[in-house]
Each structure stands twice: as C-alpha cells, then as structure tokens.
Amino acid sequence: MGRGGGFVPGTRRLMAGFLAATAVLASIAACSPSNDSASSVSCTGLGNYSFSLAVNGSNPLLPDSIQGRDYTPLVRLGGTHEDQDPATVFLSLFAGLPEPATTQDFKGLKLGEEITFRGYTLKITSICDGNAGFDLVSQAE
C-alpha cells in the first residue's frame, strides 16, 4: 500500500493475476484424483471445458451459435456422484432462444458419455467432487 492507504500502481493487476492463478490451482486441486477407486478413475482432470457447483456456466462458455448468443446453450453442473461406481454427473442445459426458452436435464451421465442439446454435442471427460469436465464434440452450424 502506498501513502494514505491507496494501492501502489500496478498492484491491482498483480492481485487480479494472483487471484486468477489461485482459482485455477483450486480448480485443478479439486479435480485431482483421490485414493477412492471410483473417483480416481472418473476424476481425470481432462476436458477443454470445466464447471463447478459454485459457478453457473462452464469455463470457458461454449462458442456462440451462428444465430447469436441467446441461441447458445449454457451448461450448468447440477451435481456429481463421484463416490458411486461408476461415478455420475447431473447437467442442466439452457438456451433462451428460439422461444420458448428450453432447459433440459441430463442425469446419471457417466465418463465418456455424449449428450446433444440444440445442435451442440458434449462428451463427459472428468467427474470429480463438486466439479466436472467436458469436451465440445460438435456444434451445428
């Protein structure tokens, strides 16, 4: 801190970078394989997209539909059951357009399973305690 309690120039950027790095490390640690047989197999840490119970939406978001952002599905993690054999995940996908807005729930998804919603096909690549990963297999044009 500088005089008068203000931030030293550049400190905000440094703090933002530190917080971002901490969030990434926490995400990696949360999806690290554990010693449990079911979760060690399912918690691979793989996937180009990830999500957790604490965040509404994937990281990163899915690429925009050619029809616009409101047509693009938002993927939400509803829950994980990594302690089951096999481990499963519950996803909820939502798109605002075309009307009526649509939500579809996918329960009991296992590692390697694929789902399709409004032209987007996703493959489950990791199931951990409170977070999961997936890959975008295809996106309709």
MDTraj code that builds the backbone (N, CA, C; nanometers):
import mdtraj as md
import numpy as np

residues = "MET GLY ARG GLY GLY GLY PHE VAL PRO GLY THR ARG ARG LEU MET ALA GLY PHE LEU ALA ALA THR ALA VAL LEU ALA SER ILE ALA ALA CYS SER PRO SER ASN ASP SER ALA SER SER VAL SER CYS THR GLY LEU GLY ASN TYR SER PHE SER LEU ALA VAL ASN GLY SER ASN PRO LEU LEU PRO ASP SER ILE GLN GLY ARG ASP TYR THR PRO LEU VAL ARG LEU GLY GLY THR HIS GLU ASP GLN ASP PRO ALA THR VAL PHE LEU SER LEU PHE ALA GLY LEU PRO GLU PRO ALA THR THR GLN ASP PHE LYS GLY LEU LYS LEU GLY GLU GLU ILE THR PHE ARG GLY TYR THR LEU LYS ILE THR SER ILE CYS ASP GLY ASN ALA GLY PHE ASP LEU VAL SER GLN ALA GLU".split()
xyz = np.array([
    [0.0842, -0.1166, 0.0000],
    [0.0000, 0.0000, 0.0000],
    [0.0892, 0.1235, 0.0000],
    [0.0473, 0.2228, -0.0681],
    [0.1201, 0.3481, -0.0728],
    [0.0764, 0.4407, 0.0387],
    [0.1224, 0.5649, 0.0327],
    [0.0827, 0.6627, 0.1333],
    [-0.0670, 0.6842, 0.1291],
    [-0.1275, 0.7071, 0.2445],
    [-0.2702, 0.7348, 0.2511],
    [-0.3556, 0.6104, 0.2336],
    [-0.2960, 0.4911, 0.2348],
    [-0.3742, 0.3679, 0.2272],
    [-0.4123, 0.3279, 0.0861],
    [-0.3708, 0.4034, -0.0161],
    [-0.4046, 0.3679, -0.1536],
    [-0.3158, 0.2563, -0.2054],
    [-0.3551, 0.1982, -0.3169],
    [-0.2751, 0.0919, -0.3778],
    [-0.1557, 0.1494, -0.4506],
    [-0.0476, 0.0761, -0.4495],
    [0.0702, 0.1102, -0.5268],
    [0.0368, 0.0806, -0.6722],
    [0.0743, 0.1686, -0.7671],
    [0.0413, 0.1431, -0.9072],
    [0.0840, 0.0029, -0.9513],
    [-0.0042, -0.0644, -1.0220],
    [0.0244, -0.1979, -1.0724],
    [-0.0165, -0.3083, -0.9762],
    [-0.0496, -0.2722, -0.8525],
    [-0.0851, -0.3731, -0.7524],
    [-0.2157, -0.4421, -0.7875],
    [-0.3129, -0.3655, -0.8394],
    [-0.4412, -0.4262, -0.8759],
    [-0.4235, -0.5356, -0.9785],
    [-0.3420, -0.5087, -1.0797],
    [-0.3168, -0.6095, -1.1829],
    [-0.2484, -0.7315, -1.1245],
    [-0.1531, -0.7081, -1.0371],
    [-0.0819, -0.8177, -0.9726],
    [-0.1776, -0.9002, -0.8876],
    [-0.2649, -0.8332, -0.8119],
    [-0.3619, -0.9041, -0.7282],
    [-0.4614, -0.9818, -0.8137],
    [-0.5067, -0.9222, -0.9252],
    [-0.6006, -0.9913, -1.0138],
    [-0.5354, -1.1161, -1.0714],
    [-0.4106, -1.1057, -1.1102],
    [-0.3377, -1.2221, -1.1621],
    [-0.3205, -1.3284, -1.0562],
    [-0.2910, -1.2859, -0.9349],
    [-0.2759, -1.3805, -0.8249],
    [-0.4070, -1.4515, -0.7965],
    [-0.5184, -1.3766, -0.7932],
    [-0.6489, -1.4369, -0.7674],
    [-0.6876, -1.5337, -0.8783],
    [-0.6596, -1.4981, -1.0038],
    [-0.6902, -1.5878, -1.1155],
    [-0.6080, -1.7159, -1.1050],
    [-0.4801, -1.7028, -1.0720],
    [-0.3944, -1.8212, -1.0581],
    [-0.4415, -1.9081, -0.9424],
    [-0.4836, -1.8457, -0.8325],
    [-0.5342, -1.9208, -0.7185],
    [-0.6595, -1.9980, -0.7555],
    [-0.7504, -1.9346, -0.8328],
    [-0.8737, -2.0016, -0.8751],
    [-0.8423, -2.1213, -0.9643],
    [-0.7458, -2.1064, -1.0542],
    [-0.7076, -2.2173, -1.1424],
    [-0.6485, -2.3314, -1.0612],
    [-0.5592, -2.2997, -0.9680],
    [-0.4985, -2.4037, -0.8849],
    [-0.6023, -2.4734, -0.7984],
    [-0.6985, -2.3994, -0.7460],
    [-0.8047, -2.4611, -0.6652],
    [-0.8882, -2.5542, -0.7510],
    [-0.9146, -2.5136, -0.8752],
    [-0.9917, -2.5982, -0.9658],
    [-0.9158, -2.7264, -0.9980],
    [-0.7867, -2.7140, -1.0217],
    [-0.7046, -2.8323, -1.0512],
    [-0.6986, -2.9230, -0.9289],
    [-0.6778, -2.8656, -0.8122],
    [-0.6697, -2.9455, -0.6899],
    [-0.8013, -3.0157, -0.6622],
    [-0.9135, -2.9477, -0.6894],
    [-1.0442, -3.0081, -0.6632],
    [-1.0706, -3.1241, -0.7567],
    [-1.0064, -3.1243, -0.8723],
    [-1.0294, -3.2327, -0.9673],
    [-0.9075, -3.3239, -0.9788],
    [-0.8273, -3.3277, -0.8741],
    [-0.7146, -3.4196, -0.8717],
    [-0.7640, -3.5564, -0.8293],
    [-0.7117, -3.6604, -0.8894],
    [-0.7557, -3.7937, -0.8497],
    [-0.7314, -3.8176, -0.7007],
    [-0.8261, -3.8855, -0.6368],
    [-0.8112, -3.9197, -0.4961],
    [-0.7781, -4.0676, -0.4838],
    [-0.7734, -4.1170, -0.3631],
    [-0.7415, -4.2572, -0.3406],
    [-0.8619, -4.3488, -0.3541],
    [-0.9839, -4.2920, -0.3631],
    [-1.1034, -4.3745, -0.3793],
    [-1.1030, -4.4354, -0.5179],
    [-1.1379, -4.5637, -0.5272],
    [-1.1297, -4.6318, -0.6570],
    [-1.2236, -4.5728, -0.7598],
    [-1.3496, -4.5405, -0.7232],
    [-1.4444, -4.4859, -0.8201],
    [-1.4020, -4.3472, -0.8652],
    [-1.3646, -4.2600, -0.7688],
    [-1.3313, -4.1235, -0.8066],
    [-1.1959, -4.1147, -0.8747],
    [-1.1005, -4.2023, -0.8437],
    [-0.9699, -4.1928, -0.9078],
    [-0.9800, -4.2264, -1.0555],
    [-1.0751, -4.3093, -1.0917],
    [-1.0949, -4.3428, -1.2321],
    [-1.1679, -4.2299, -1.3046],
    [-1.2672, -4.1696, -1.2397],
    [-1.3500, -4.0687, -1.3055],
    [-1.2910, -3.9282, -1.3001],
    [-1.2113, -3.8990, -1.1993],
    [-1.1574, -3.7641, -1.1821],
    [-1.0255, -3.7517, -1.2576],
    [-1.0368, -3.7374, -1.3889],
    [-0.9199, -3.7350, -1.4761],
    [-0.8562, -3.5969, -1.4857],
    [-0.9348, -3.4921, -1.4582],
    [-0.8852, -3.3560, -1.4755],
    [-0.8815, -3.3147, -1.6219],
    [-0.9342, -3.3984, -1.7113],
    [-0.9323, -3.3696, -1.8545],
    [-1.0571, -3.2917, -1.8957],
    [-1.0486, -3.2304, -2.0119],
    [-1.1619, -3.1581, -2.0692],
    [-1.1251, -3.0162, -2.1038],
    [-1.1672, -2.9719, -2.2213],
    [-1.1420, -2.8342, -2.2627],
    [-1.2349, -2.7361, -2.1930],
    [-1.3422, -2.7883, -2.1338],
    [-1.4390, -2.7066, -2.0614],
    [-1.4539, -2.7661, -1.9223],
    [-1.4748, -2.6794, -1.8234],
    [-1.4956, -2.7280, -1.6873],
    [-1.6071, -2.6478, -1.6238],
    [-1.6635, -2.7038, -1.5200],
    [-1.7624, -2.6317, -1.4421],
    [-1.7632, -2.6861, -1.3004],
    [-1.8150, -2.6028, -1.2101],
    [-1.8240, -2.6439, -1.0704],
    [-1.9614, -2.6051, -1.0175],
    [-1.9944, -2.6606, -0.9022],
    [-2.1241, -2.6301, -0.8416],
    [-2.1337, -2.4833, -0.8015],
    [-2.0208, -2.4172, -0.7807],
    [-2.0200, -2.2792, -0.7345],
    [-2.0429, -2.1773, -0.8459],
    [-2.0367, -2.2199, -0.9725],
    [-2.0450, -2.1264, -1.0845],
    [-2.1565, -2.1694, -1.1792],
    [-2.2367, -2.0741, -1.2247],
    [-2.3446, -2.1026, -1.3183],
    [-2.2930, -2.0870, -1.4609],
    [-2.2515, -2.1955, -1.5213],
    [-2.1969, -2.1929, -1.6562],
    [-2.0600, -2.2565, -1.6605],
    [-2.0178, -2.2915, -1.7812],
    [-1.8879, -2.3572, -1.7974],
    [-1.7775, -2.2542, -1.8121],
    [-1.6542, -2.3018, -1.7995],
    [-1.5372, -2.2178, -1.8196],
    [-1.4465, -2.2871, -1.9197],
    [-1.4310, -2.2322, -2.0383],
    [-1.4989, -2.1136, -2.0906],
    [-1.6426, -2.1465, -2.1305],
    [-1.7170, -2.0431, -2.1689],
    [-1.8517, -2.0647, -2.2210],
    [-1.8420, -2.1318, -2.3574],
    [-1.9483, -2.1991, -2.3988],
    [-1.9499, -2.2604, -2.5318],
    [-1.9411, -2.1517, -2.6378],
    [-1.8850, -2.1843, -2.7560],
    [-1.8789, -2.0853, -2.8631],
    [-2.0203, -2.0449, -2.9064],
    [-2.0338, -1.9185, -2.9417],
    [-2.1644, -1.8671, -2.9828],
    [-2.2201, -1.9416, -3.1027],
    [-2.3506, -1.9615, -3.0999],
    [-2.4234, -2.0135, -3.2149],
    [-2.4150, -1.9107, -3.3268],
    [-2.4211, -1.9557, -3.4507],
    [-2.4190, -1.8590, -3.5618],
    [-2.5440, -1.7715, -3.5600],
    [-2.6465, -1.8156, -3.4837],
    [-2.7694, -1.7372, -3.4708],
    [-2.7606, -1.6341, -3.3589],
    [-2.6549, -1.6390, -3.2787],
    [-2.6366, -1.5406, -3.1725],
    [-2.6224, -1.6039, -3.0353],
    [-2.5791, -1.5235, -2.9412],
    [-2.5506, -1.5682, -2.8049],
    [-2.6726, -1.6296, -2.7350],
    [-2.7916, -1.5719, -2.7570],
    [-2.9111, -1.6222, -2.6893],
    [-2.9504, -1.7621, -2.7355],
    [-2.8993, -1.8053, -2.8500],
    [-2.9252, -1.9407, -2.9006],
    [-2.8217, -2.0409, -2.8485],
    [-2.7164, -1.9904, -2.7869],
    [-2.6060, -2.0742, -2.7394],
    [-2.6405, -2.1347, -2.6033],
    [-2.6272, -2.2656, -2.5887],
    [-2.6586, -2.3277, -2.4596],
    [-2.5644, -2.2842, -2.3484],
    [-2.6214, -2.2719, -2.2305],
    [-2.5460, -2.2505, -2.1085],
    [-2.5473, -2.3832, -2.0345],
    [-2.4302, -2.4333, -1.9987],
    [-2.4181, -2.5625, -1.9310],
    [-2.3997, -2.5379, -1.7826],
    [-2.4833, -2.6019, -1.7029],
    [-2.4759, -2.5866, -1.5573],
    [-2.4592, -2.7238, -1.4932],
    [-2.3698, -2.7302, -1.3969],
    [-2.3482, -2.8537, -1.3220],
    [-2.4518, -2.8612, -1.2101],
    [-2.5336, -2.9666, -1.2123],
    [-2.6361, -2.9844, -1.1104],
    [-2.5896, -3.0690, -0.9937],
    [-2.4865, -3.1501, -1.0147],
    [-2.4354, -3.2330, -0.9069],
    [-2.3437, -3.3409, -0.9595],
    [-2.2604, -3.3926, -0.8697],
    [-2.1713, -3.5036, -0.9035],
    [-2.1901, -3.6142, -0.8010],
    [-2.1731, -3.7349, -0.8469],
    [-2.1765, -3.8524, -0.7588],
    [-2.0506, -3.9326, -0.7877],
    [-1.9369, -3.8734, -0.7534],
    [-1.8074, -3.9348, -0.7823],
    [-1.7808, -4.0549, -0.6933],
    [-1.8563, -4.0666, -0.5827],
    [-1.8355, -4.1776, -0.4908],
    [-1.9115, -4.3032, -0.5333],
    [-1.9962, -4.2919, -0.6355],
    [-2.0670, -4.4093, -0.6874],
    [-1.9770, -4.4847, -0.7846],
    [-2.0113, -4.6075, -0.8098],
    [-1.9358, -4.6861, -0.9074],
    [-2.0319, -4.7371, -1.0140],
    [-2.0332, -4.6794, -1.1335],
    [-1.9439, -4.5730, -1.1804],
    [-1.9909, -4.4348, -1.1336],
    [-1.8975, -4.3414, -1.1345],
    [-1.9284, -4.2031, -1.0990],
    [-2.0232, -4.1443, -1.2026],
    [-2.1115, -4.0550, -1.1575],
    [-2.2059, -3.9912, -1.2493],
    [-2.2106, -3.8422, -1.2229],
    [-2.2657, -3.7711, -1.3201],
    [-2.2794, -3.6258, -1.3122],
    [-2.4195, -3.5887, -1.3611],
    [-2.4721, -3.4783, -1.3091],
    [-2.6025, -3.4257, -1.3468],
    [-2.5814, -3.2884, -1.4086],
    [-2.6200, -3.2726, -1.5356],
    [-2.6053, -3.1462, -1.6069],
    [-2.7413, -3.0897, -1.6433],
    [-2.7481, -2.9588, -1.6497],
    [-2.8672, -2.8896, -1.6953],
    [-2.8227, -2.7927, -1.8032],
    [-2.8849, -2.7997, -1.9209],
    [-2.8509, -2.7095, -2.0309],
    [-2.9696, -2.6194, -2.0588],
    [-2.9404, -2.4927, -2.0883],
    [-3.0441, -2.3921, -2.1096],
    [-3.0092, -2.3080, -2.2312],
    [-3.1106, -2.2735, -2.3099],
    [-3.0956, -2.1776, -2.4192],
    [-3.2193, -2.0882, -2.4207],
    [-3.1985, -1.9579, -2.4293],
    [-3.3082, -1.8613, -2.4255],
    [-3.3879, -1.8532, -2.5542],
    [-3.3234, -1.8783, -2.6658],
    [-3.3909, -1.8724, -2.7951],
    [-3.3623, -1.9994, -2.8728],
    [-3.4436, -2.0425, -2.9658],
    [-3.5726, -1.9816, -3.0004],
    [-3.6733, -2.0056, -2.8889],
    [-3.7702, -1.9190, -2.8837],
    [-3.8731, -1.9313, -2.7805],
    [-3.9638, -2.0484, -2.8113],
    [-4.0152, -2.1154, -2.7155],
    [-3.9944, -2.0868, -2.5737],
    [-3.8554, -2.1296, -2.5294],
    [-3.8037, -2.0588, -2.4297],
    [-3.6731, -2.0949, -2.3730],
    [-3.6789, -2.2400, -2.3272],
    [-3.5687, -2.3099, -2.3437],
    [-3.5667, -2.4534, -2.3150],
    [-3.4584, -2.4874, -2.2143],
    [-3.4950, -2.5706, -2.1177],
    [-3.3987, -2.6303, -2.0252],
    [-3.4138, -2.7811, -2.0368],
    [-3.3016, -2.8495, -2.0459],
    [-3.3052, -2.9953, -2.0482],
    [-3.2053, -3.0474, -1.9465],
    [-3.2517, -3.1395, -1.8623],
    [-3.1668, -3.2003, -1.7612],
    [-3.1163, -3.3350, -1.8096],
    [-2.9894, -3.3631, -1.7795],
    [-2.9267, -3.4904, -1.8130],
    [-2.8724, -3.5486, -1.6830],
    [-2.9372, -3.6525, -1.6330],
    [-2.8980, -3.7131, -1.5052],
    [-2.8271, -3.8461, -1.5283],
    [-2.7382, -3.8791, -1.4363],
    [-2.6720, -4.0088, -1.4395],
    [-2.5730, -4.0274, -1.5532],
    [-2.5118, -3.9179, -1.6005],
    [-2.4133, -3.9288, -1.7087],
    [-2.2832, -3.9859, -1.6552],
    [-2.2260, -4.0773, -1.7303],
    [-2.1006, -4.1419, -1.6908],
    [-1.9850, -4.0883, -1.7751],
    [-1.8653, -4.1136, -1.7292],
    [-1.7448, -4.0744, -1.8006],
    [-1.7489, -4.1290, -1.9430],
    [-1.7253, -4.0432, -2.0421],
    [-1.7235, -4.0849, -2.1817],
    [-1.8576, -4.0721, -2.2526],
    [-1.9664, -4.0507, -2.1773],
    [-2.0976, -4.0373, -2.2412],
    [-2.1088, -3.9054, -2.3147],
    [-2.1883, -3.9062, -2.4225],
    [-2.2135, -3.7869, -2.5015],
    [-2.3606, -3.7498, -2.4936],
    [-2.3870, -3.6188, -2.4920],
    [-2.5237, -3.5678, -2.4944],
    [-2.5328, -3.4622, -2.6029],
    [-2.6522, -3.4422, -2.6562],
    [-2.6738, -3.3405, -2.7588],
    [-2.7904, -3.2521, -2.7179],
    [-2.7700, -3.1221, -2.7315],
    [-2.8721, -3.0231, -2.6993],
    [-2.8615, -2.9101, -2.7994],
    [-2.9683, -2.8888, -2.8749],
    [-2.9746, -2.7797, -2.9730],
    [-2.8529, -2.7747, -3.0651],
    [-2.8096, -2.8905, -3.1108],
    [-2.7004, -2.8975, -3.2074],
    [-2.5609, -2.9017, -3.1482],
    [-2.5475, -2.8899, -3.0183],
    [-2.4183, -2.8981, -2.9509],
    [-2.4063, -3.0374, -2.8900],
    [-2.2978, -3.1079, -2.9212],
    [-2.2732, -3.2391, -2.8625],
    [-2.1549, -3.2286, -2.7679],
    [-2.1761, -3.2717, -2.6434],
    [-2.0745, -3.2645, -2.5385],
    [-2.0393, -3.4046, -2.4923],
    [-1.9131, -3.4250, -2.4551],
    [-1.8658, -3.5533, -2.4038],
    [-1.8076, -3.5326, -2.2640],
    [-1.8551, -3.6108, -2.1672],
    [-1.8075, -3.6014, -2.0294],
    [-1.6664, -3.6605, -2.0222],
    [-1.5718, -3.5807, -1.9719],
    [-1.4314, -3.6238, -1.9674],
    [-1.3750, -3.6361, -1.8264],
    [-1.4452, -3.5804, -1.7273],
    [-1.3965, -3.5882, -1.5898],
    [-1.5132, -3.5663, -1.4940],
    [-1.5176, -3.6449, -1.3871],
    [-1.6189, -3.6283, -1.2828],
    [-1.5464, -3.6316, -1.1488],
    [-1.5476, -3.5185, -1.0792],
    [-1.4784, -3.5054, -0.9518],
    [-1.5774, -3.4606, -0.8451],
    [-1.5299, -3.4420, -0.7243],
    [-1.6137, -3.3973, -0.6147],
    [-1.6488, -3.2499, -0.6337],
    [-1.7696, -3.2200, -0.6809],
    [-1.8152, -3.0823, -0.6970],
    [-1.7766, -3.0146, -0.8258],
    [-1.7082, -3.0828, -0.9152],
    [-1.6764, -3.0240, -1.0455],
    [-1.6605, -3.1337, -1.1490],
    [-1.6614, -3.0940, -1.2740],
    [-1.6523, -3.1906, -1.3837],
    [-1.5930, -3.1223, -1.5062],
    [-1.5592, -3.2034, -1.6058],
    [-1.5035, -3.1521, -1.7301],
    [-1.5721, -3.2155, -1.8489],
    [-1.5709, -3.1444, -1.9611],
    [-1.6277, -3.1984, -2.0833],
    [-1.5575, -3.1387, -2.2035],
    [-1.5751, -3.2040, -2.3170],
    [-1.5256, -3.1536, -2.4441],
    [-1.6450, -3.1264, -2.5346],
    [-1.6303, -3.0278, -2.6222],
    [-1.7292, -2.9993, -2.7256],
    [-1.6941, -3.0884, -2.8435],
    [-1.7803, -3.1865, -2.8729],
    [-1.7556, -3.2813, -2.9813],
    [-1.7949, -3.2202, -3.1145],
    [-1.9118, -3.1547, -3.1172],
    [-1.9559, -3.0900, -3.2399],
    [-2.0537, -2.9789, -3.2091],
    [-2.0626, -2.8864, -3.3047],
    [-2.1538, -2.7732, -3.2940],
    [-2.2200, -2.7556, -3.4293],
    [-2.3532, -2.7629, -3.4300],
    [-2.4262, -2.7462, -3.5558],
    [-2.4085, -2.6029, -3.6068],
    [-2.4020, -2.5918, -3.7352],
    [-2.3866, -2.4580, -3.7956],
    [-2.5176, -2.3884, -3.8115],
])
top = md.Topology()
chain = top.add_chain()
for i, resn in enumerate(residues, 1):
    res = top.add_residue(resn, chain, resSeq=i)
    for name in ("N", "CA", "C"):
        top.add_atom(name, md.element.get_by_symbol(name[0]), res)
traj = md.Trajectory(xyz[None], top)
